[in-house]
Amino acid sequence: MSLFTPANRKVKFHCRCTIHELSNLPYVSGLYFAKWKLTSGSAAKGSTQRSTVKDHQVVWNNEFEFEVTLIIGKEDMMLQSSDLRISEIVGTRNTEKVGIVLLNLAEAAGQKTLSRKILLQETKLNSILRVTLHMELIKGDSSTFHTPTVKSRTGLESPLDAVRGETLERRITQEPGAFPVETESTSVLQRLSTIGSSEHAEVIDQIFANANRA
């Protein structure tokens, strides 16, 4: 963030984030925790408690709060990107990063409350982190800026599209001979065009349940 950005192009939000759980882990044991920080240079950061794996998932339900200042674009009046980075880590003394998730706070600012299931990045695992983010404007005027469309890191409009697209790509790359898994998952994915958004989470869970049984 530039020190010379005019005050009328800055807006401040109070953010409340809940890291719910990391699911579809291939492991049956281990202590996991999540670390979070803002990538915009803010000092805000923290971590969840350590929790054990149970039924291939780790549950935290950890809530934290912070304030963030976002910049309004000079030409398009669009809020500029500012990421919340969440790293998933396993271990106690000797720790290892499992993967990361990046949440664009500028996108979330237009949703007030945004709940997402997001496929981990920088990993070969098909694990999913569930996060809820609530943002409240505390300084500035909402009529002076626009918010970008919520998109995945792959550029798709829906977080669900990112999950189904990248998951199939990973399986093809990692398990070239596992054609039954790909076929079964695709048959489930075909349902997505005919169902309402309220069922998306259940379909995602079914996709990975099918993969675990294969």
N, C-alpha and C positions, 0 to 999 in steps of 0.2 A: 504494500500500500504506500503510495507516494505521500510524502510529508506536505506536498504542495497542492494536494487535491482540495478544491474549494469546499467549504462547509456545506453548501447547498447540494453537493453531489455525494454526500455521505448520509447514510441512514443506519440506525442502530437497532438491533433486535435482541430480545431476551430469548434464549433457546433452552428448551428442556428436552433432553434425549434419554431414551430408554433402550439399553441393549438387552434384548430378551434372551435369545438363545442361539447357539450354533448347532445346527442339525445336520444329519446325514454324514456323520463322521465314520470312517471305516474302522475306528478303534473301539475297544471295549474298556479301556482303562486310561488313566492319565489325569493330571491336574492342568486345567486350562484357565486362562484369564485374558481379558481384552484391555488394551491400552488405547487411549484416544488423545488426539491433539488437533489443533487447528493448524493448517499449513500456511496461513496468511501472515505468520510472524507473531501472532498473539501468544501470550504466555499460558493461556488456558490449556490444561492437560490433566489427565488422571487415568485411573485404571479400575477395573472391576475386582471383586474378590476372586480368589481361586476356587474353582468348582470341579468336581469329578465327572467323568463321563458316565452316563447312565442311558441305556437303550440307544446308544450311538448318538447321543446329543449332550450338550452342556448347557445348563440353564443358569442364567445370572439374574435377570430381571433387575438390573442395576440402572438407577436413574441419576443423572447429573445435570447441572445447569451451568450456563455460561452466557456471556454477552459477546456479540460480534458486530463489527461495523462493516457494512458492505458499500461498495462504490457504484454509483450510477454512471453508466456509459455516457460520454459527452455527446455522441452523435445520435445513438438509437434509444437513449434513456433506459437501456436494459441493465439490470443488476449484473455486475461482473462476477465471474466464478470465484468461489472461496470454498475450499474443501475442508470437511471434517474427516480426518483419517483415523480409521479404527483398525488396529493390528491384533490378530488373534495369536496367542502365544501358549505353548505347552511347556511344562517343566516347573521346577522349584529353583534350585541353585543354578543348574545348567539349563537354560531355556532355549527354545527354538521357535522361530516365527512360523506359524502355520499358513498364514495368508493375510491379506488386507482387504478393506472395503473403503471406498471413497464416496462421501456424500457431498454433493454440491449444495451448499446452503442457499445459494441464489435461487435454485430450483425449488427448494423446500419453502422458501419465503412466500411463494405464491399459493401454497397449499394450506397454510396454518398448521394443520396436523397431517403428517405424512407417515404412513406405515409401509414398510417395504421388506420383502424377502430378497436378499441379494447374494448372488453367487460370489464366493471368494475369488479374489484376483491374486496373481503372483503365486500360484499354487497349482498342483496337479490334482488336488482333491475337488470333488463335486459337492463340497459342503456349502450350506446356506446360512447366512446371518440374518436374523430378524431384528429390525430396528424401528422404533417410532420416534419421530422428531416433531416437536411443537415449537413454532416460532411466533413471537409477538413483537410487533413494531413498537418501540418505546421512544424513538427519536426520529423525526422526519415525517413526511407526508406521503401516503401511499399513492396519491394521484400524480406524483412526480416521477414515477418509475414503472417499468414493466418487469415481469419475471420470466425467465426462460422456461420452455416446456421441459417437463421432467423426462429425462432421457437416461438410458443406461450408458455405461462406458463404451459399449460397442456401437453407439449411435442410433440404437433402435428406440422407438417411441415408448415402448413398454418395458418395465423391469422383467415381466414375464417372458417377453421375446428374447431378452438377453439370456435368461436362464435356459430356455429350451434350445436356443441356437448354439450357445457355447457348450452346453452339456453334451449335445450330440457330436459336436466337433471334437471334444475331448475324448469321447468314447471311441470314435473312429481312429483318432491318432494313437491312443494308448492301447486299444484292443482291436487291431485290424481284423481279427477273425471272429469277433463277437457280433455277427450279423443278427442273431436272434434278439439280442438286447436292443439293437438299434431299431429293428422292425417293431418290437413290442412297444418301445417308447414312442415311436412315431404314431402308432395307432392311438395312443393316449392323447398325443398332441393334436390330432385331428379334431378332437372334441372341443378344443379351445375356441374355434371360430363359431361355435353354436351355443356357448354357454355365457352366462352373465359374469361380470367381474367378481361377484361375491364367491364364485366357486374356484377362482384361479388358484388360490392358496392350496385348496384340496387337490387340484390336479397336479400342481408342482410336487406335492408330497407323494402322490401316487407314482409320478415319474421315477422318483428316486427309490421308492419302495420296490418298484419293479426291477430296478437295477441291482438292488441289494439281494433280491431273491435269485437273480440269474447266476 
